[in-house]
Amino acid sequence: MRREPFRRDLDLRLASKRPARLLPQTELRVTTAPLPRGRRRPPEPPPEASIVVLTHGNLVFTRMCLESVLASTPEPAFELIVVDNASTDGTPDYLVRLASRDARVVPILMDANVGFPAGVNAALRAALGRSLVVLNNDTMVAPGWLPGLLRHLGDPAVGLVGPVTNQAPGVARVGDSYRTYGEFLRMAAARGGPVRARDVDRLTLFCAALPRRVYDCVGPLDERFELGMFEDDDYCLRIAAAGLSIRLAEDVLVHHFGEASFGRLVPDGTWMSIFEANRRRFEQKWGRAWAGHVPPDEPEYTDLVRRVRSIVAMLPDTARVLVASRGDDRLCSIPGRLAGHFPQMPDGTYAGSYPADDAGAVRHLEDLSAQGWTHLALPNPARWWLDHYPALTRRLESVIDDPAAGVVFRIAS
């Protein structure tokens, strides 16, 4: 009988975002758990799959990721290559101890933080598998996840495949109605079964699989993106340019906490600096403007859009409403109301990212208020702004608070 790595009542909710932090009781239960004892013999070469994970700090998330992989993947044969980018929180020691207990774990310890693309490339160079899987260290997987992804690669037209998830930009995100590890396992099992997939324009690399022949054709991640961001958009364009499709596996669910590493770079503006620099690199390389990620269209999100539009429509006709839209024009298309993105570029289009810090959020709000915008709407997924941008919150007066949709504020003068 398969031993589950964590108790089913383990709470997966976050105490905060940007950076992502677990609830204290969850962190304690994970960090004090004994290390699993796995397989003493490595898989016969070549393994069917090489799973590549990059780490830089965040040991508690890394434990949840790796131990869920080892426990939930009895087949096919795989190797788990973990590149550590000079962590100082005990991660290298943990990886060495885990490898001594499970021969499928292959640590690669870097002397410096070489960034996401270069770290992943180091693992891919060492990989022996017939298929290659890139997996973020702030994820958790459920039984059947790897066979579920790999069966989509049986189609020779497919160059890259990724699962649906609770947290990711674009079309891969589905509702996150579960709270515990056990509820996640049940939801993942419910999604399994018959093959369900559709081709999409792009996927993020929080979890993605590709055949070795595609990697040999397309090549490694582009290291010009340094610490990371935009290397996944770039890779998807390269796969499409090779005449291959990008497939979303709707029958595979992977949990993604999100913002565990890059979220730490938000408060001092570093995240925004990296984002803008890599966006420029991306646009210079491809000779086109970055289009952002297409919003999800699952029923839960579509219903949220409807609810947000309905509460904004309750405002006076003279209201001019900014919406924390994540670039979804549907949230800014409200009959009888003038609505716009927040944050936004000078031409009114979505700025492409969250405000870099509290002061920047306030300055942007004040600039837009001076232009005549009167209200700000935060859909439910953006409620974390209220804690993350306290000075911004002090500039707002609540007008409507709908637990099923979000909250609308009047901008204080």
Secondary structure as a PSIPRED ss2 file (coil, helix, strand):
# PSIPRED VFORMAT (PSIPRED V4.0)

   1 M C   1.000  0.000  0.000
   2 R C   1.000  0.000  0.000
   3 R C   1.000  0.000  0.000
   4 E C   1.000  0.000  0.000
   5 P C   1.000  0.000  0.000
   6 F C   1.000  0.000  0.000
   7 R C   1.000  0.000  0.000
   8 R C   1.000  0.000  0.000
   9 D C   1.000  0.000  0.000
  10 L C   1.000  0.000  0.000
  11 D E   0.000  0.000  1.000
  12 L C   1.000  0.000  0.000
  13 R C   1.000  0.000  0.000
  14 L E   0.000  0.000  1.000
  15 A E   0.000  0.000  1.000
  16 S E   0.000  0.000  1.000
  17 K C   1.000  0.000  0.000
  18 R C   1.000  0.000  0.000
  19 P C   1.000  0.000  0.000
  20 A C   1.000  0.000  0.000
  21 R E   0.000  0.000  1.000
  22 L E   0.000  0.000  1.000
  23 L C   1.000  0.000  0.000
  24 P H   0.000  1.000  0.000
  25 Q H   0.000  1.000  0.000
  26 T H   0.000  1.000  0.000
  27 E H   0.000  1.000  0.000
  28 L H   0.000  1.000  0.000
  29 R H   0.000  1.000  0.000
  30 V H   0.000  1.000  0.000
  31 T H   0.000  1.000  0.000
  32 T C   1.000  0.000  0.000
  33 A C   1.000  0.000  0.000
  34 P C   1.000  0.000  0.000
  35 L C   1.000  0.000  0.000
  36 P C   1.000  0.000  0.000
  37 R C   1.000  0.000  0.000
  38 G C   1.000  0.000  0.000
  39 R C   1.000  0.000  0.000
  40 R C   1.000  0.000  0.000
  41 R C   1.000  0.000  0.000
  42 P C   1.000  0.000  0.000
  43 P C   1.000  0.000  0.000
  44 E C   1.000  0.000  0.000
  45 P C   1.000  0.000  0.000
  46 P C   1.000  0.000  0.000
  47 P C   1.000  0.000  0.000
  48 E C   1.000  0.000  0.000
  49 A E   0.000  0.000  1.000
  50 S E   0.000  0.000  1.000
  51 I E   0.000  0.000  1.000
  52 V E   0.000  0.000  1.000
  53 V E   0.000  0.000  1.000
  54 L E   0.000  0.000  1.000
  55 T E   0.000  0.000  1.000
  56 H C   1.000  0.000  0.000
  57 G C   1.000  0.000  0.000
  58 N C   1.000  0.000  0.000
  59 L H   0.000  1.000  0.000
  60 V H   0.000  1.000  0.000
  61 F H   0.000  1.000  0.000
  62 T H   0.000  1.000  0.000
  63 R H   0.000  1.000  0.000
  64 M H   0.000  1.000  0.000
  65 C H   0.000  1.000  0.000
  66 L H   0.000  1.000  0.000
  67 E H   0.000  1.000  0.000
  68 S H   0.000  1.000  0.000
  69 V H   0.000  1.000  0.000
  70 L H   0.000  1.000  0.000
  71 A H   0.000  1.000  0.000
  72 S H   0.000  1.000  0.000
  73 T C   1.000  0.000  0.000
  74 P C   1.000  0.000  0.000
  75 E C   1.000  0.000  0.000
  76 P C   1.000  0.000  0.000
  77 A C   1.000  0.000  0.000
  78 F E   0.000  0.000  1.000
  79 E E   0.000  0.000  1.000
  80 L E   0.000  0.000  1.000
  81 I E   0.000  0.000  1.000
  82 V E   0.000  0.000  1.000
  83 V E   0.000  0.000  1.000
  84 D E   0.000  0.000  1.000
  85 N C   1.000  0.000  0.000
  86 A C   1.000  0.000  0.000
  87 S C   1.000  0.000  0.000
  88 T C   1.000  0.000  0.000
  89 D C   1.000  0.000  0.000
  90 G C   1.000  0.000  0.000
  91 T H   0.000  1.000  0.000
  92 P H   0.000  1.000  0.000
  93 D H   0.000  1.000  0.000
  94 Y H   0.000  1.000  0.000
  95 L H   0.000  1.000  0.000
  96 V H   0.000  1.000  0.000
  97 R H   0.000  1.000  0.000
  98 L H   0.000  1.000  0.000
  99 A H   0.000  1.000  0.000
 100 S H   0.000  1.000  0.000
 101 R H   0.000  1.000  0.000
 102 D C   1.000  0.000  0.000
 103 A C   1.000  0.000  0.000
 104 R C   1.000  0.000  0.000
 105 V E   0.000  0.000  1.000
 106 V E   0.000  0.000  1.000
 107 P E   0.000  0.000  1.000
 108 I E   0.000  0.000  1.000
 109 L E   0.000  0.000  1.000
 110 M C   1.000  0.000  0.000
 111 D C   1.000  0.000  0.000
 112 A C   1.000  0.000  0.000
 113 N C   1.000  0.000  0.000
 114 V C   1.000  0.000  0.000
 115 G C   1.000  0.000  0.000
 116 F H   0.000  1.000  0.000
 117 P H   0.000  1.000  0.000
 118 A H   0.000  1.000  0.000
 119 G H   0.000  1.000  0.000
 120 V H   0.000  1.000  0.000
 121 N H   0.000  1.000  0.000
 122 A H   0.000  1.000  0.000
 123 A H   0.000  1.000  0.000
 124 L H   0.000  1.000  0.000
 125 R H   0.000  1.000  0.000
 126 A H   0.000  1.000  0.000
 127 A C   1.000  0.000  0.000
 128 L C   1.000  0.000  0.000
 129 G C   1.000  0.000  0.000
 130 R C   1.000  0.000  0.000
 131 S E   0.000  0.000  1.000
 132 L E   0.000  0.000  1.000
 133 V E   0.000  0.000  1.000
 134 V E   0.000  0.000  1.000
 135 L E   0.000  0.000  1.000
 136 N E   0.000  0.000  1.000
 137 N C   1.000  0.000  0.000
 138 D C   1.000  0.000  0.000
 139 T E   0.000  0.000  1.000
 140 M E   0.000  0.000  1.000
 141 V C   1.000  0.000  0.000
 142 A C   1.000  0.000  0.000
 143 P C   1.000  0.000  0.000
 144 G C   1.000  0.000  0.000
 145 W H   0.000  1.000  0.000
 146 L H   0.000  1.000  0.000
 147 P H   0.000  1.000  0.000
 148 G H   0.000  1.000  0.000
 149 L H   0.000  1.000  0.000
 150 L H   0.000  1.000  0.000
 151 R H   0.000  1.000  0.000
 152 H H   0.000  1.000  0.000
 153 L C   1.000  0.000  0.000
 154 G C   1.000  0.000  0.000
 155 D C   1.000  0.000  0.000
 156 P C   1.000  0.000  0.000
 157 A C   1.000  0.000  0.000
 158 V E   0.000  0.000  1.000
 159 G E   0.000  0.000  1.000
 160 L E   0.000  0.000  1.000
 161 V E   0.000  0.000  1.000
 162 G E   0.000  0.000  1.000
 163 P E   0.000  0.000  1.000
 164 V E   0.000  0.000  1.000
 165 T E   0.000  0.000  1.000
 166 N C   1.000  0.000  0.000
 167 Q C   1.000  0.000  0.000
 168 A C   1.000  0.000  0.000
 169 P C   1.000  0.000  0.000
 170 G C   1.000  0.000  0.000
 171 V C   1.000  0.000  0.000
 172 A C   1.000  0.000  0.000
 173 R E   0.000  0.000  1.000
 174 V C   1.000  0.000  0.000
 175 G C   1.000  0.000  0.000
 176 D C   1.000  0.000  0.000
 177 S C   1.000  0.000  0.000
 178 Y C   1.000  0.000  0.000
 179 R C   1.000  0.000  0.000
 180 T E   0.000  0.000  1.000
 181 Y H   0.000  1.000  0.000
 182 G H   0.000  1.000  0.000
 183 E H   0.000  1.000  0.000
 184 F H   0.000  1.000  0.000
 185 L H   0.000  1.000  0.000
 186 R H   0.000  1.000  0.000
 187 M H   0.000  1.000  0.000
 188 A H   0.000  1.000  0.000
 189 A H   0.000  1.000  0.000
 190 A H   0.000  1.000  0.000
 191 R H   0.000  1.000  0.000
 192 G C   1.000  0.000  0.000
 193 G C   1.000  0.000  0.000
 194 P C   1.000  0.000  0.000
 195 V C   1.000  0.000  0.000
 196 R C   1.000  0.000  0.000
 197 A E   0.000  0.000  1.000
 198 R E   0.000  0.000  1.000
 199 D E   0.000  0.000  1.000
 200 V E   0.000  0.000  1.000
 201 D C   1.000  0.000  0.000
 202 R C   1.000  0.000  0.000
 203 L C   1.000  0.000  0.000
 204 T C   1.000  0.000  0.000
 205 L C   1.000  0.000  0.000
 206 F C   1.000  0.000  0.000
 207 C E   0.000  0.000  1.000
 208 A E   0.000  0.000  1.000
 209 A E   0.000  0.000  1.000
 210 L E   0.000  0.000  1.000
 211 P E   0.000  0.000  1.000
 212 R H   0.000  1.000  0.000
 213 R H   0.000  1.000  0.000
 214 V H   0.000  1.000  0.000
 215 Y H   0.000  1.000  0.000
 216 D H   0.000  1.000  0.000
 217 C H   0.000  1.000  0.000
 218 V H   0.000  1.000  0.000
 219 G C   1.000  0.000  0.000
 220 P C   1.000  0.000  0.000
 221 L C   1.000  0.000  0.000
 222 D C   1.000  0.000  0.000
 223 E H   0.000  1.000  0.000
 224 R H   0.000  1.000  0.000
 225 F H   0.000  1.000  0.000
 226 E C   1.000  0.000  0.000
 227 L C   1.000  0.000  0.000
 228 G C   1.000  0.000  0.000
 229 M C   1.000  0.000  0.000
 230 F C   1.000  0.000  0.000
 231 E H   0.000  1.000  0.000
 232 D H   0.000  1.000  0.000
 233 D H   0.000  1.000  0.000
 234 D H   0.000  1.000  0.000
 235 Y H   0.000  1.000  0.000
 236 C H   0.000  1.000  0.000
 237 L H   0.000  1.000  0.000
 238 R H   0.000  1.000  0.000
 239 I H   0.000  1.000  0.000
 240 A H   0.000  1.000  0.000
 241 A H   0.000  1.000  0.000
 242 A C   1.000  0.000  0.000
 243 G C   1.000  0.000  0.000
 244 L C   1.000  0.000  0.000
 245 S E   0.000  0.000  1.000
 246 I E   0.000  0.000  1.000
 247 R E   0.000  0.000  1.000
 248 L E   0.000  0.000  1.000
 249 A E   0.000  0.000  1.000
 250 E E   0.000  0.000  1.000
 251 D E   0.000  0.000  1.000
 252 V E   0.000  0.000  1.000
 253 L E   0.000  0.000  1.000
 254 V E   0.000  0.000  1.000
 255 H E   0.000  0.000  1.000
 256 H E   0.000  0.000  1.000
 257 F C   1.000  0.000  0.000
 258 G C   1.000  0.000  0.000
 259 E C   1.000  0.000  0.000
 260 A C   1.000  0.000  0.000
 261 S C   1.000  0.000  0.000
 262 F H   0.000  1.000  0.000
 263 G H   0.000  1.000  0.000
 264 R H   0.000  1.000  0.000
 265 L H   0.000  1.000  0.000
 266 V C   1.000  0.000  0.000
 267 P C   1.000  0.000  0.000
 268 D C   1.000  0.000  0.000
 269 G C   1.000  0.000  0.000
 270 T H   0.000  1.000  0.000
 271 W H   0.000  1.000  0.000
 272 M H   0.000  1.000  0.000
 273 S H   0.000  1.000  0.000
 274 I H   0.000  1.000  0.000
 275 F H   0.000  1.000  0.000
 276 E H   0.000  1.000  0.000
 277 A H   0.000  1.000  0.000
 278 N H   0.000  1.000  0.000
 279 R H   0.000  1.000  0.000
 280 R H   0.000  1.000  0.000
 281 R H   0.000  1.000  0.000
 282 F H   0.000  1.000  0.000
 283 E H   0.000  1.000  0.000
 284 Q H   0.000  1.000  0.000
 285 K H   0.000  1.000  0.000
 286 W H   0.000  1.000  0.000
 287 G C   1.000  0.000  0.000
 288 R C   1.000  0.000  0.000
 289 A C   1.000  0.000  0.000
 290 W C   1.000  0.000  0.000
 291 A C   1.000  0.000  0.000
 292 G C   1.000  0.000  0.000
 293 H C   1.000  0.000  0.000
 294 V C   1.000  0.000  0.000
 295 P C   1.000  0.000  0.000
 296 P C   1.000  0.000  0.000
 297 D C   1.000  0.000  0.000
 298 E C   1.000  0.000  0.000
 299 P H   0.000  1.000  0.000
 300 E H   0.000  1.000  0.000
 301 Y H   0.000  1.000  0.000
 302 T H   0.000  1.000  0.000
 303 D H   0.000  1.000  0.000
 304 L H   0.000  1.000  0.000
 305 V H   0.000  1.000  0.000
 306 R H   0.000  1.000  0.000
 307 R H   0.000  1.000  0.000
 308 V H   0.000  1.000  0.000
 309 R H   0.000  1.000  0.000
 310 S H   0.000  1.000  0.000
 311 I H   0.000  1.000  0.000
 312 V H   0.000  1.000  0.000
 313 A C   1.000  0.000  0.000
 314 M C   1.000  0.000  0.000
 315 L C   1.000  0.000  0.000
 316 P C   1.000  0.000  0.000
 317 D C   1.000  0.000  0.000
 318 T C   1.000  0.000  0.000
 319 A C   1.000  0.000  0.000
 320 R E   0.000  0.000  1.000
 321 V E   0.000  0.000  1.000
 322 L E   0.000  0.000  1.000
 323 V E   0.000  0.000  1.000
 324 A C   1.000  0.000  0.000
 325 S C   1.000  0.000  0.000
 326 R C   1.000  0.000  0.000
 327 G C   1.000  0.000  0.000
 328 D C   1.000  0.000  0.000
 329 D H   0.000  1.000  0.000
 330 R H   0.000  1.000  0.000
 331 L H   0.000  1.000  0.000
 332 C H   0.000  1.000  0.000
 333 S C   1.000  0.000  0.000
 334 I E   0.000  0.000  1.000
 335 P C   1.000  0.000  0.000
 336 G C   1.000  0.000  0.000
 337 R E   0.000  0.000  1.000
 338 L E   0.000  0.000  1.000
 339 A E   0.000  0.000  1.000
 340 G E   0.000  0.000  1.000
 341 H E   0.000  0.000  1.000
 342 F C   1.000  0.000  0.000
 343 P C   1.000  0.000  0.000
 344 Q E   0.000  0.000  1.000
 345 M C   1.000  0.000  0.000
 346 P C   1.000  0.000  0.000
 347 D C   1.000  0.000  0.000
 348 G C   1.000  0.000  0.000
 349 T C   1.000  0.000  0.000
 350 Y E   0.000  0.000  1.000
 351 A C   1.000  0.000  0.000
 352 G C   1.000  0.000  0.000
 353 S C   1.000  0.000  0.000
 354 Y C   1.000  0.000  0.000
 355 P C   1.000  0.000  0.000
 356 A C   1.000  0.000  0.000
 357 D C   1.000  0.000  0.000
 358 D H   0.000  1.000  0.000
 359 A H   0.000  1.000  0.000
 360 G H   0.000  1.000  0.000
 361 A H   0.000  1.000  0.000
 362 V H   0.000  1.000  0.000
 363 R H   0.000  1.000  0.000
 364 H H   0.000  1.000  0.000
 365 L H   0.000  1.000  0.000
 366 E H   0.000  1.000  0.000
 367 D H   0.000  1.000  0.000
 368 L H   0.000  1.000  0.000
 369 S H   0.000  1.000  0.000
 370 A H   0.000  1.000  0.000
 371 Q C   1.000  0.000  0.000
 372 G C   1.000  0.000  0.000
 373 W C   1.000  0.000  0.000
 374 T C   1.000  0.000  0.000
 375 H E   0.000  0.000  1.000
 376 L E   0.000  0.000  1.000
 377 A E   0.000  0.000  1.000
 378 L E   0.000  0.000  1.000
 379 P E   0.000  0.000  1.000
 380 N H   0.000  1.000  0.000
 381 P H   0.000  1.000  0.000
 382 A H   0.000  1.000  0.000
 383 R C   1.000  0.000  0.000
 384 W C   1.000  0.000  0.000
 385 W H   0.000  1.000  0.000
 386 L H   0.000  1.000  0.000
 387 D H   0.000  1.000  0.000
 388 H H   0.000  1.000  0.000
 389 Y C   1.000  0.000  0.000
 390 P H   0.000  1.000  0.000
 391 A H   0.000  1.000  0.000
 392 L H   0.000  1.000  0.000
 393 T H   0.000  1.000  0.000
 394 R H   0.000  1.000  0.000
 395 R C   1.000  0.000  0.000
 396 L E   0.000  0.000  1.000
 397 E E   0.000  0.000  1.000
 398 S E   0.000  0.000  1.000
 399 V E   0.000  0.000  1.000
 400 I E   0.000  0.000  1.000
 401 D E   0.000  0.000  1.000
 402 D E   0.000  0.000  1.000
 403 P C   1.000  0.000  0.000
 404 A C   1.000  0.000  0.000
 405 A C   1.000  0.000  0.000
 406 G E   0.000  0.000  1.000
 407 V E   0.000  0.000  1.000
 408 V E   0.000  0.000  1.000
 409 F E   0.000  0.000  1.000
 410 R E   0.000  0.000  1.000
 411 I E   0.000  0.000  1.000
 412 A C   1.000  0.000  0.000
 413 S C   1.000  0.000  0.000
